[in-house]
Amino acid sequence: MPCDVFKTKDGTTIIACSRGPKTRHYCTCGRVARFQCDCPLSGLKEGQTCDRWICGVCKQSVGPDRDYCPVHARLAQDQQALPGVKP
């Protein structure tokens, strides 16, 4: 946690700490990403989500407040095409 120290004219010392500069995330297309993929993972990472950063153009909405990255959206579509397989 970076901290800055300031001294005022009257001799008061002020220490201001922050969590650092906000990191920008980028989508694979190069745009600034503001969303993360909500696709649930399986196997060793069961219970977690993909969390790949995606932009508003590339995200695929698959439900209320649920967005997938292009890769997982394509996989979900392919799995829906197979009988008996849930996305």
Secondary structure, DSSP 8 states (H G I E B T S, - for coil): --EEEEE-TTS-EEEEE-S-S----B-TTSSB--EE---B--GGGTT-B---EE-TTT-EEEETTEEE-HHHHHHHHHHHHSTT---
